[in-house]
Structure formats: C-alpha cells, structure tokens
C-alpha cells in the first residue's frame, strides 16, 4: 500500500497508509484528516491519545486501535475511548516480564486483545469481515434474542470464576457487552461463546473487565457539587495544620469524581491560614479503571464540564488531552476495594458514593448504609447520586440538602457495629427495627445518655422509659406495668403501641411536640381506667443529649386514684362544677390534639410530596440514565498504587547493576593484573583469575583470612602494609619477586572505597615486571660486550 505524509483536509482513502509529520497533531473530522502544528513541547503533546480519541468518536464500533510496545502510558485514554464507543483495541504481546509489568498499568493492559505482532493483521481482517456480515444480514437481532436465554448461564460462570454476581445487573448493558465480546472474538453464536467461557478463564476475566467499564465526568450534576462545596467550611472547623481531613470516594471509576472533590478541597484550603492534611481514598472494583485514574489523562471533552479557570489552574494541556496537576494527583490514593466484603475506611469526613446504591438490592443497601455511618466522623457528610437516598435510615443520616443528596451523619443513641469482613446473611436486618432479634445483642444506651436519664429520674423518681425520636423504647425502668397495655399483633417496642390505650393520644401529641421543639412537655392528670377504677397520671417528656434530639425520657407520675363523687343528685363521678371543668379541659386537650394532628398531617403531606418527587426523579433516571454507567459490585483487592511502577524501576536498576558488574569483571580479567580485594579484617572478599599465580587461591577461599593463604612471592610485609594503608589511607608500593619462577612484581596496596565513599577494606595488585627485568639484563650484557670489544 502507498504511504504518504498526511495533509490537512485530505480525504481518507482505502488501502492507503497516512503518516503524521514529526510536529503534527492529527484528528479525524467527517472522514477527512485534520492537521495542526503541535504547540506543546515533545513529551507533553498527547499525540497518540488525541488521534485515537477522534477516530473512536468518528467511527464508533468500526474503529480499530493497535498499540505496539514501547509507548509507556501513551494511548491509555485512546484505548478507553475506543472501548467506550464499541470499537476494537489490540495490543502487541509483551516480550519479557519487565515489559509485561509496565504494560499492566498502561494502554496494553486495557486493550481487548494482546497478540504477537505477526498475528495482528489477520485478526483485524477477521473482525472487519465479521462486522460487515452482521450489518448486511441483520444478525444482531438474532444474537440479542439468543442472549436473553443464555444470560443466566453466563452470569453463573462469571460468579464462579470472579466471585462477582451479575444476576441483578442491568439487562441491556449486560447484553450489549456480551455482544461486543462476540464481535471481538469473531464468534457467531451465543452457545459457542458460552462454551468458550467455560473453557477459557481468561475470556471470563475479559468479559468481567468489559462489564466494569465506567463512564463518568467531572462535576457531574453541578448543583450537587455546589451543595457539597457549601458544607466545606463547617467540615473544616476546628481542623489545624497537624490534623487530617479524610475523604472516601467509592466507585471512582477513572477518577473524575475524586479529582472533582480534590479541586473543591484545594480551593477551600487556599482560604485557610493553616489548612490540615487532606487525603482522598478513591476505590473501585475495576483495576484497569484505577490504572487510568492514576495516569490522570483525559480527553479535551472535559472542557465542557470544567470551568475555564479551574481547567487552567488544575490541568496541563497535552495535545488534545488534559493531565491533572501534580498537586491534585498527590492528594489521591487509588486502590481496589469492595465495600460489600472488605473492611471500610474509618474517620472519614466526606464519603462520596454516587450511583452505586442503585445497583444494590434492598438487602445489600441495608447492610452498606450502616457501614457508611460507621466510617464517617460525627457530623461527617454522605454524598449520594441524584437517584439515591437514605430515607429508610432516618436514624443514621439527616438531610442537609435533600434535593442535592447531601446528608449529615447523626449521633444515634443505639448502634449495632457491623462485622468485618461482611459475610452472606440469610436475613437482612433493618436498622429501623431496633427490637432485639434472636442471635443479635440487645441495643445499649451510650454512657452519656444513660447518665442524663438517671439524673432526670432522680429528680422525679417515677416510672420512666427512654425512647428515640421515632418512639421506639430503648430503656425501661421498674414499675411501668400500670401504664403499658401492648396492642394485639406483631411484637414491637414502639411506645405508642405499648402504652395504655387511654395514654396513647396524649403521648402521641406530646412526643411530636417534644421532638419538633426540643423542649420539655408536660401533660397533667391524664386519666386511665383499670379494674373499674380511675387513676390520674402526669406525663412528662424531656429531650436528652445536646444539639440534635436523638432520644427522650418519658416519665409517668402517679397522681393518685380519682375519687368517686359523694353527690347523690348527680349520681356520677364528679360534681356539676367539676363536670363542667372536666368538659372544658377535655375540649382544650382535644383542640390541642387536633392542632397537633393537623400539623402532623401537613408534615406528612410535605414528606409525601418530597417522596413523590424523589420517586419521579428515580423513575426518570432509570429511564434515561446512560447504559454505560457501571460501577463496582463485589470483590476488590488492596494494592499499593505505585507498586508496579516501583517494581519496573527496580528491574531497570537491577539490569543496569548487572551490566556494570559484568563490565567490571571483564575489565579486570582482560587486564591480566593480579588483584585481591580484602575487607577491614584482612579477609579475602574477591580476586581476579590472575591472582591465582601469586597466591594459592580457590573459589572456596573467599572469606578466609589472607594469612591462611600460601603466597608464591616473597612478601612478608604484606600484612603490615595492609594495616598501615587502612590506618593512614595512603598507598604503599614495593618490589617483590617469585624466586622459584624467577619473576618480579610491583606490589601496590591501596584503600578500597565503597559507593558511599566509606573505607571498607584494601586492594592489593601485582604488576608483572619480568619482561622489563629481562630486557634490562640483556641491555647490560650488550653494554659489557661493547666495552670488551
């Protein structure tokens, strides 16, 4: 095929290779090549990513990206875009372990296929032919119909291999991802693909990774981020320079949300004189997505979601891509984590879990949300997605901005600490049902609430109970039997269901007022009837704790038996005046009750309206949400985010050290200079092959004292010379000889310096002077012959 340098505006042609110039930025627009000169320096242009992203946006599933080895992290964003739009990405198979370790965090690790270079062209041809046949024959619809019958088998295989259950996964997204794998592998039937999954564990992992492709954006739903930003000043109150501010972002995908929160935090920290240390833990199930998040490189489309001032302040332009600044990157730690199985992070100030709960059923939500409460500090913020809520856990979280899904952690009087790591349970436990169940520890009061309840009880010394804001009993005192008459039906600890029927209306009204106003409420002389007798009871309700009302104490003061009237004309319980007074009192109480009921009805109507709006929002989100928004569900692992990079760097260092050692060894052997290396204790550390002609040395002599080795040369001063060199750091040189062989040497002893310039021994070298001596003797003989002549 002809090869040409691409020109601006040139039409793409089949069977022709276009190559970019050394300083060209190439994109594809409407089937034409668009060229512009690169404005950034080499290494900061993002040339490969810019080109691949434009091709993916232009060609969708007809785009094919081939990444050869040796590119480092270049092409990561381009491969992600290719997969997002349904195209094919192929990477050259790594040739060695060092290259494979580096490829795992770059584009080679995120590609659909890894093939040897000589097989890539054939696979591209098969993919193109298969795609054309599907379009011409309309086989897509048949495959989609077959998939519906095989989804259960595929999800079962995924669960057995990856330990992740996708039975509750969105059906449309699941079908489309399986269909894409059929195109990538050129498999024609769903049954054949199921057999491939059963036989090939690697393909199961590839399908798992495709299902976890998360598509997110910076500052998604800006109003919600503005609501979170308004909470920043309160969260930073009392934080000093030595304190920690911790953030946990669940389901971070490729990192946009984590970096968005980091920008808000940095902007607020700039207003503080002594800001605390901020750490963001961003976790996700998809290890490949975490690799992209660590790279921090995004396409130019983020300019539509990030304000221009933030874009210039927190991002570096590299071609048609943007990289997050080092300042933001150092704030974030990206790590695999499974909120369902792994123990949570603790002492968190902001917990962001957006668009994760919508993929969990009610049972898992009831287990996960109490974990969020456990992780957050008192007063910490829970940040949810627009279609998520915690209305079923009103005891744990209070809305700061219900519309924008910002909630504040509440201090609860009772608390059941979850077990970590979590294990499957046969029954779910609703946090709103505080009655002790079989096999669960009974809820206990916190020490401060208990002390305050006892102090109030000492003032009145009546029978009392402690309840929470929902009316559930947390603690009983003695002698309460007269005031309780449990209603028939399912067992419950709700006070309004336990109380005597004559007390219920007054208790309901008083509890509502005490909770709403946070003040002490008294209801005097409530008459209850037992065993044909009437008793008067004074009911006192007083909130406990400081700040938000989380529990109340209800006291029952016995006012004695109501005496029967001695008036015969009346014939009733009370005299005429008393009867009128009682009717007026009843009327006044009835009016109060009616007013309280009206207020409660209005409050209930408001809550119902709010709930209706929330359900409408959830319904709209479920209908119009992007099918590509998949988030983590189960099994995450904890790894150090920089481990692979450090290992790669270490491998390079080891290779360089090996080459250096080899060069030194070859140099010493080539010089034919007898050299012996000694440590500070005059033990043999190493020696060259030529040294065996001076000493009787073997490989096993390494580590032996030098005086244990027999020398062929006459050098009795060697030990003293070495000690003098170690002491004075000078160089000693002597003329020695081997009488038996008639050889002469220049012996030099010099100090041995380690890499850190520390004297760690001595080096002894022997330079053979035999040839020089023979030449000198021959010269003297010639001179003598000349004199005789």
MIDONU-860967 format. One line per 5 residues: their letters; for each residue x, y, z of C-alpha. Coordinates in steps of 0.2 Angstrom, whole numbers, plus 5000, padded with zeros to 4 digits. Layout:
<sites>
a = X/Y/Z; ... .
</sites>
This chain:
<sites>
xxxxx = 5000/5000/5000; 5006/5018/4996; 5012/5028/5011; 5011/5046/5012; 5013/5061/5024 .
xxxxx = 4995/5066/5029; 4990/5083/5023; 4977/5095/5031; 4959/5092/5024; 4964/5076/5014 .
xxxxx = 4951/5063/5012; 4954/5046/5020; 4956/5033/5006; 4955/5014/5007; 4971/5004/5006 .
xxxxx = 4982/5019/5009; 4993/5022/5024; 4994/5040/5031; 5008/5045/5042; 5009/5061/5053 .
xxxxx = 5024/5073/5052; 5035/5074/5067; 5027/5090/5074; 5009/5087/5068; 4993/5084/5078 .
xxxxx = 4981/5073/5068; 4962/5071/5071; 4949/5064/5060; 4934/5075/5056; 4920/5070/5044 .
xxxxx = 4931/5057/5035; 4945/5070/5032; 4962/5072/5040; 4964/5087/5051; 4982/5093/5054 .
xxxxx = 4988/5107/5065; 5005/5111/5072; 5009/5105/5090; 5011/5119/5102; 5017/5109/5117 .
xxxxx = 5035/5103/5119; 5039/5085/5115; 5033/5073/5128; 5018/5084/5133; 5008/5083/5117 .
xxxxx = 4997/5068/5119; 4998/5065/5100; 4993/5046/5101; 4978/5049/5113; 4972/5064/5103 .
xxxxx = 4972/5054/5087; 4964/5038/5094; 4950/5048/5103; 4945/5057/5087; 4945/5041/5077 .
xxxxx = 4934/5032/5091; 4921/5047/5091; 4921/5047/5072; 4920/5028/5068; 4912/5020/5084 .
xxxxx = 4912/5001/5083; 4922/5002/5066; 4937/5010/5075; 4952/4998/5077; 4966/5004/5088 .
xxxxx = 4983/4995/5088; 4995/4999/5101; 5013/4992/5099; 5025/4990/5114; 5037/5004/5120 .
xxxxx = 5024/5018/5121; 5023/5019/5140; 5007/5026/5146; 5003/5035/5129; 4987/5029/5121 .
xxxxx = 4978/5024/5138; 4965/5037/5135; 4963/5032/5117; 4961/5014/5121; 4947/5018/5134 .
xxxxx = 4938/5029/5121; 4939/5015/5108; 4931/5003/5120; 4918/5016/5126; 4912/5018/5108 .
xxxxx = 4912/4999/5105; 4927/4998/5094; 4942/4985/5095; 4958/4988/5103; 4973/4977/5100 .
xxxxx = 4990/4977/5110; 5006/4969/5105; 5010/4955/5117; 5024/4959/5129; 5040/4951/5125 .
xxxxx = 5048/4949/5143; 5042/4951/5161; 5049/4968/5163; 5039/4975/5148; 5023/4965/5154 .
xxxxx = 5024/4973/5172; 5024/4990/5164; 5011/4986/5151; 4999/4981/5165; 4996/4999/5170 .
xxxxx = 4996/5007/5153; 4986/5005/5136; 4992/4987/5133; 4984/4981/5149; 4967/4990/5145 .
xxxxx = 4966/4983/5127; 4954/4970/5121; 4967/4958/5114; 4985/4955/5116; 4993/4947/5101 .
xxxxx = 5010/4944/5094; 5014/4957/5080; 5013/4944/5066; 4995/4939/5071; 4988/4957/5072 .
xxxxx = 4984/4960/5054; 4975/4943/5052; 4964/4947/5067; 4959/4964/5060; 4954/4956/5044 .
xxxxx = 4943/4944/5053; 4935/4957/5064; 4931/4968/5049; 4923/4954/5039; 4913/4949/5054 .
xxxxx = 4907/4967/5057; 4902/4968/5039; 4892/4952/5039; 4882/4957/5054; 4877/4973/5047 .
xxxxx = 4872/4966/5030; 4862/4951/5037; 4855/4959/5052; 4861/4945/5063; 4862/4957/5078 .
xxxxx = 4844/4955/5082; 4845/4936/5082; 4860/4936/5093; 4852/4948/5105; 4837/4936/5106 .
xxxxx = 4848/4921/5110; 4857/4931/5123; 4841/4933/5133; 4840/4914/5135; 4859/4912/5140 .
xxxxx = 4861/4926/5152; 4858/4915/5167; 4872/4903/5162; 4884/4917/5158; 4881/4926/5175 .
xxxxx = 4884/4909/5184; 4900/4907/5175; 4906/4925/5180; 4901/4922/5198; 4910/4905/5199 .
xxxxx = 4926/4912/5191; 4927/4930/5198; 4916/4929/5214; 4905/4943/5207; 4886/4940/5204 .
xxxxx = 4879/4949/5189; 4862/4942/5190; 4855/4959/5196; 4865/4968/5183; 4856/4980/5170 .
xxxxx = 4850/4968/5156; 4853/4980/5142; 4870/4984/5147; 4874/4966/5150; 4868/4960/5133 .
xxxxx = 4877/4974/5124; 4894/4970/5132; 4892/4951/5128; 4888/4955/5110; 4903/4966/5109 .
xxxxx = 4914/4951/5115; 4906/4940/5101; 4912/4953/5089; 4929/4955/5096; 4932/4936/5096 .
xxxxx = 4923/4933/5079; 4911/4920/5087; 4895/4918/5078; 4883/4910/5091; 4879/4913/5109 .
xxxxx = 4881/4895/5113; 4898/4894/5106; 4903/4909/5117; 4896/4900/5132; 4907/4885/5129 .
xxxxx = 4922/4897/5126; 4918/4905/5144; 4918/4888/5152; 4934/4883/5144; 4944/4899/5145 .
xxxxx = 4946/4908/5162; 4955/4922/5153; 4940/4926/5142; 4929/4927/5158; 4941/4940/5165 .
xxxxx = 4940/4950/5149; 4921/4950/5149; 4921/4955/5168; 4933/4970/5163; 4921/4975/5149 .
xxxxx = 4906/4975/5161; 4915/4986/5173; 4919/5000/5160; 4914/5015/5170; 4910/5031/5161 .
xxxxx = 4909/5047/5172; 4913/5065/5170; 4920/5080/5180; 4907/5089/5191; 4893/5078/5186 .
xxxxx = 4877/5087/5192; 4885/5104/5196; 4871/5109/5208; 4875/5094/5219; 4894/5099/5219 .
xxxxx = 4889/5116/5224; 4879/5110/5239; 4894/5099/5244; 4905/5115/5242; 4894/5124/5254 .
xxxxx = 4897/5111/5268; 4916/5113/5267; 4918/5127/5279; 4908/5118/5293; 4918/5102/5290 .
xxxxx = 4935/5111/5291; 4930/5120/5308; 4942/5115/5321; 4955/5107/5309; 4973/5113/5312 .
xxxxx = 4989/5111/5302; 4993/5094/5311; 4975/5086/5308; 4969/5075/5295; 4954/5078/5283 .
xxxxx = 4949/5061/5275; 4938/5058/5260; 4932/5042/5253; 4926/5041/5235; 4918/5024/5232 .
xxxxx = 4916/5018/5214; 4928/5031/5207; 4930/5023/5190; 4943/5033/5180; 4945/5046/5194 .
xxxxx = 4935/5061/5188; 4924/5062/5203; 4939/5060/5215; 4948/5074/5206; 4932/5085/5206 .
xxxxx = 4931/5084/5225; 4950/5087/5226; 4948/5103/5217; 4934/5109/5229; 4945/5105/5244 .
xxxxx = 4960/5113/5237; 4950/5129/5233; 4944/5130/5251; 4961/5126/5258; 4968/5141/5249 .
xxxxx = 4957/5152/5260; 4964/5144/5276; 4979/5151/5285; 4984/5133/5292; 4975/5120/5282 .
xxxxx = 4975/5102/5288; 4982/5087/5278; 4970/5081/5266; 4969/5063/5260; 4957/5056/5247 .
xxxxx = 4955/5037/5246; 4947/5033/5229; 4942/5015/5227; 4934/5004/5213; 4932/4986/5208 .
xxxxx = 4940/4988/5191; 4959/4988/5192; 4961/4994/5174; 4950/5009/5178; 4961/5013/5193 .
xxxxx = 4976/5012/5181; 4968/5025/5170; 4964/5036/5186; 4982/5035/5192; 4988/5041/5174 .
xxxxx = 4976/5056/5176; 4975/5059/5157; 4958/5064/5150; 4951/5069/5133; 4948/5088/5128 .
xxxxx = 4929/5085/5131; 4931/5088/5149; 4932/5107/5145; 4913/5106/5143; 4911/5101/5161 .
xxxxx = 4926/5111/5170; 4925/5129/5172; 4939/5138/5162; 4948/5145/5177; 4948/5128/5185 .
xxxxx = 4954/5120/5169; 4969/5132/5168; 4973/5130/5186; 4972/5112/5189; 4975/5104/5172 .
xxxxx = 4990/5103/5160; 4986/5104/5141; 4995/5090/5131; 4989/5090/5113; 4970/5086/5114 .
xxxxx = 4971/5079/5131; 4972/5086/5149; 4983/5079/5163; 4978/5083/5181; 4991/5093/5190 .
xxxxx = 5004/5085/5202; 4996/5094/5217; 4979/5085/5214; 4987/5069/5210; 4997/5068/5226 .
xxxxx = 4981/5070/5236; 4973/5055/5229; 4976/5036/5233; 4968/5024/5221; 4965/5007/5227 .
xxxxx = 4954/4992/5224; 4941/4989/5237; 4925/4980/5239; 4913/4989/5251; 4902/4973/5252 .
xxxxx = 4917/4962/5258; 4931/4972/5263; 4933/4982/5280; 4929/5001/5277; 4940/5016/5279 .
xxxxx = 4937/5025/5296; 4937/5043/5302; 4930/5049/5286; 4924/5067/5284; 4917/5066/5267 .
xxxxx = 4910/5049/5260; 4905/5050/5241; 4895/5035/5235; 4887/5042/5219; 4877/5030/5208 .
xxxxx = 4882/5014/5217; 4867/5011/5228; 4856/5010/5213; 4864/4994/5208; 4862/4986/5225 .
xxxxx = 4846/4977/5231; 4837/4982/5247; 4846/4969/5257; 4863/4975/5252; 4858/4993/5255 .
xxxxx = 4853/4989/5272; 4870/4982/5276; 4880/4995/5267; 4872/5011/5273; 4876/5007/5292 .
xxxxx = 4894/5004/5286; 4894/5022/5279; 4888/5028/5296; 4902/5018/5305; 4915/5026/5293 .
xxxxx = 4910/5044/5295; 4916/5055/5309; 4902/5064/5319; 4894/5077/5308; 4903/5069/5293 .
xxxxx = 4894/5071/5276; 4887/5057/5265; 4886/5062/5246; 4875/5052/5235; 4869/5052/5217 .
xxxxx = 4854/5060/5211; 4844/5044/5211; 4849/5038/5228; 4843/5041/5245; 4843/5036/5264 .
xxxxx = 4825/5039/5269; 4824/5021/5276; 4839/5025/5288; 4832/5042/5295; 4840/5037/5312 .
xxxxx = 4858/5037/5304; 4858/5052/5292; 4849/5069/5292; 4847/5078/5275; 4857/5094/5273 .
xxxxx = 4851/5096/5256; 4838/5083/5251; 4836/5088/5233; 4855/5088/5230; 4858/5072/5240 .
xxxxx = 4869/5079/5254; 4867/5070/5271; 4874/5073/5288; 4879/5059/5300; 4868/5058/5316 .
xxxxx = 4874/5053/5333; 4862/5039/5337; 4858/5033/5355; 4859/5014/5349; 4871/5007/5337 .
xxxxx = 4875/4990/5330; 4893/4988/5324; 4894/4978/5308; 4905/4963/5307; 4921/4965/5296 .
xxxxx = 4923/4957/5284; 4905/4955/5280; 4898/4938/5276; 4882/4932/5267; 4867/4933/5278 .
xxxxx = 4851/4923/5277; 4841/4938/5284; 4843/4956/5282; 4842/4967/5297; 4833/4984/5295 .
xxxxx = 4841/4997/5305; 4825/5005/5309; 4819/4990/5319; 4828/4991/5335; 4819/4977/5344 .
xxxxx = 4832/4964/5349; 4831/4949/5337; 4837/4931/5340; 4856/4930/5339; 4859/4948/5340 .
xxxxx = 4865/4958/5355; 4852/4970/5363; 4855/4988/5359; 4863/4998/5373; 4862/5016/5378 .
xxxxx = 4878/5027/5376; 4885/5031/5393; 4881/5050/5392; 4863/5047/5388; 4862/5034/5402 .
xxxxx = 4869/5046/5414; 4857/5060/5409; 4842/5049/5410; 4847/5043/5428; 4850/5061/5433 .
xxxxx = 4832/5066/5427; 4824/5051/5435; 4832/5055/5452; 4823/5072/5452; 4806/5064/5449 .
xxxxx = 4809/5046/5455; 4794/5040/5444; 4792/5026/5432; 4800/5030/5415; 4806/5024/5399 .
xxxxx = 4819/5031/5386; 4813/5032/5368; 4821/5038/5352; 4814/5051/5340; 4803/5038/5332 .
xxxxx = 4795/5032/5348; 4805/5015/5350; 4809/5011/5368; 4827/5010/5372; 4826/5008/5391 .
xxxxx = 4813/5003/5404; 4813/5007/5422; 4804/4997/5435; 4785/4999/5440; 4779/5003/5422 .
xxxxx = 4766/4989/5421; 4751/5000/5425; 4755/5012/5410; 4758/4998/5397; 4745/4988/5388 .
xxxxx = 4753/4981/5372; 4741/4980/5357; 4737/4964/5349; 4748/4959/5334; 4766/4958/5329 .
xxxxx = 4778/4961/5344; 4785/4979/5344; 4794/4991/5356; 4786/5006/5349; 4779/5016/5364 .
xxxxx = 4763/5021/5356; 4759/5003/5353; 4764/4998/5371; 4756/5012/5381; 4739/5010/5389 .
xxxxx = 4725/5015/5377; 4720/5030/5387; 4738/5037/5386; 4741/5035/5368; 4733/5051/5361 .
xxxxx = 4741/5062/5373; 4758/5053/5371; 4757/5055/5353; 4754/5073/5353; 4767/5076/5367 .
xxxxx = 4781/5066/5359; 4778/5075/5342; 4780/5092/5351; 4795/5087/5361; 4804/5081/5346 .
xxxxx = 4799/5095/5335; 4803/5109/5348; 4816/5101/5358; 4808/5107/5374; 4801/5099/5390 .
xxxxx = 4782/5095/5388; 4770/5091/5402; 4753/5083/5401; 4744/5084/5418; 4731/5072/5425 .
xxxxx = 4728/5060/5411; 4715/5048/5417; 4717/5029/5414; 4705/5016/5419; 4710/4999/5426 .
xxxxx = 4699/4986/5435; 4684/4998/5436; 4694/5012/5444; 4701/5028/5438; 4719/5034/5441 .
xxxxx = 4727/5051/5436; 4744/5051/5428; 4755/5066/5425; 4766/5063/5409; 4782/5072/5407 .
xxxxx = 4793/5071/5391; 4810/5079/5391; 4823/5078/5377; 4841/5070/5381; 4858/5075/5374 .
xxxxx = 4865/5091/5367; 4861/5098/5350; 4850/5087/5339; 4836/5077/5348; 4841/5059/5347 .
xxxxx = 4832/5052/5362; 4819/5057/5375; 4814/5052/5393; 4795/5049/5396; 4791/5049/5415 .
xxxxx = 4774/5043/5422; 4770/5052/5439; 4756/5044/5448; 4743/5057/5454; 4733/5045/5464 .
xxxxx = 4716/5037/5462; 4701/5049/5456; 4689/5049/5470; 4670/5045/5467; 4658/5060/5470 .
xxxxx = 4648/5060/5486; 4634/5070/5477; 4618/5059/5476; 4609/5071/5464; 4622/5070/5451 .
xxxxx = 4624/5052/5453; 4641/5052/5443; 4659/5053/5446; 4660/5072/5448; 4650/5087/5454 .
xxxxx = 4642/5099/5442; 4656/5111/5443; 4669/5098/5442; 4660/5090/5427; 4660/5107/5418 .
xxxxx = 4678/5110/5421; 4682/5092/5415; 4672/5095/5399; 4682/5112/5396; 4698/5103/5400 .
xxxxx = 4694/5089/5388; 4689/5102/5375; 4705/5111/5377; 4715/5095/5376; 4705/5090/5361 .
xxxxx = 4709/5106/5352; 4727/5104/5356; 4727/5086/5349; 4718/5092/5334; 4731/5105/5331 .
xxxxx = 4745/5093/5333; 4736/5081/5321; 4734/5095/5308; 4752/5099/5310; 4757/5081/5309 .
xxxxx = 4746/5079/5293; 4754/5094/5285; 4771/5087/5289; 4766/5070/5282; 4760/5078/5266 .
xxxxx = 4776/5088/5264; 4786/5072/5266; 4774/5063/5254; 4777/5076/5241; 4795/5075/5243 .
xxxxx = 4795/5056/5242; 4784/5058/5226; 4797/5070/5218; 4811/5058/5223; 4802/5043/5215 .
xxxxx = 4798/5053/5200; 4817/5058/5199; 4822/5039/5201; 4810/5034/5188; 4817/5047/5176 .
xxxxx = 4834/5042/5180; 4831/5024/5177; 4823/5028/5160; 4836/5040/5154; 4852/5035/5163 .
xxxxx = 4867/5031/5152; 4868/5012/5150; 4887/5014/5151; 4887/5019/5169; 4893/5003/5178 .
xxxxx = 4900/5003/5194; 4908/4991/5206; 4898/4977/5215; 4909/4964/5224; 4927/4958/5227 .
xxxxx = 4941/4972/5227; 4959/4969/5232; 4971/4981/5241; 4987/4985/5232; 5000/4999/5233 .
xxxxx = 4996/5011/5219; 5014/5014/5214; 5020/4996/5217; 5021/4991/5198; 5030/5007/5194 .
xxxxx = 5042/5005/5208; 5045/4987/5203; 5048/4992/5185; 5060/5005/5190; 5069/4992/5202 .
xxxxx = 5070/4980/5187; 5079/4993/5177; 5091/4997/5191; 5095/4978/5194; 5098/4976/5175 .
xxxxx = 5110/4991/5175; 5119/4985/5190; 5121/4968/5182; 5128/4975/5166; 5140/4986/5177 .
xxxxx = 5146/4971/5187; 5149/4961/5171; 5159/4976/5163; 5170/4977/5178; 5173/4958/5179 .
xxxxx = 5178/4958/5160; 5189/4973/5163; 5198/4965/5177; 5200/4949/5168; 5206/4957/5152 .
xxxxx = 5220/4967/5161; 5229/4952/5167; 5233/4961/5183; 5233/4950/5199; 5221/4959/5211 .
xxxxx = 5215/4953/5228; 5201/4963/5237; 5202/4962/5256; 5189/4968/5270; 5194/4978/5286 .
xxxxx = 5198/4961/5294; 5210/4956/5281; 5199/4943/5274; 5198/4939/5256; 5182/4947/5248 .
xxxxx = 5186/4943/5229; 5201/4941/5217; 5204/4940/5199; 5210/4924/5190; 5227/4931/5188 .
xxxxx = 5229/4932/5207; 5230/4913/5207; 5248/4914/5200; 5253/4924/5216; 5243/4915/5229 .
xxxxx = 5236/4898/5231; 5218/4904/5230; 5202/4894/5226; 5184/4900/5225; 5181/4892/5242 .
xxxxx = 5194/4904/5250; 5183/4919/5249; 5180/4924/5267; 5196/4917/5274; 5210/4927/5282 .
xxxxx = 5224/4932/5270; 5237/4924/5281; 5229/4907/5279; 5233/4908/5260; 5250/4902/5255 .
xxxxx = 5259/4915/5244; 5271/4911/5229; 5280/4928/5231; 5292/4934/5244; 5281/4947/5253 .
xxxxx = 5282/4945/5272; 5277/4964/5275; 5260/4962/5266; 5250/4961/5282; 5259/4976/5289 .
xxxxx = 5257/4986/5273; 5238/4982/5273; 5235/4988/5291; 5245/5004/5288; 5235/5008/5272 .
xxxxx = 5219/5005/5282; 5225/5017/5296; 5233/5031/5285; 5223/5029/5269; 5239/5031/5259 .
xxxxx = 5246/5020/5245; 5261/5008/5248; 5271/5001/5234; 5285/4988/5235; 5296/4977/5223 .
xxxxx = 5293/4959/5226; 5299/4943/5217; 5295/4925/5215; 5312/4916/5217; 5306/4899/5211 .
xxxxx = 5299/4906/5195; 5311/4920/5193; 5298/4933/5191; 5297/4950/5198; 5282/4961/5203 .
xxxxx = 5277/4978/5208; 5265/4976/5223; 5253/4991/5227; 5242/4991/5242; 5228/5005/5241 .
xxxxx = 5212/5008/5251; 5195/5001/5245; 5181/5014/5245; 5163/5009/5244; 5149/5018/5234 .
xxxxx = 5146/5029/5249; 5164/5034/5250; 5167/5023/5266; 5183/5014/5268; 5178/4996/5268 .
xxxxx = 5194/4987/5265; 5210/4986/5254; 5215/4981/5237; 5232/4973/5233; 5238/4972/5215 .
xxxxx = 5254/4964/5207; 5261/4971/5191; 5272/4958/5182; 5290/4966/5179; 5298/4950/5172 .
xxxxx = 5299/4956/5154; 5306/4973/5160; 5320/4964/5170; 5325/4953/5156; 5326/4967/5144 .
xxxxx = 5337/4977/5157; 5348/4962/5159; 5350/4960/5140; 5354/4978/5139; 5368/4976/5152 .
xxxxx = 5376/4961/5143; 5376/4971/5127; 5385/4985/5135; 5398/4974/5143; 5401/4966/5126 .
xxxx = 5403/4983/5118; 5416/4988/5132; 5425/4971/5129; 5426/4974/5111 .
</sites>
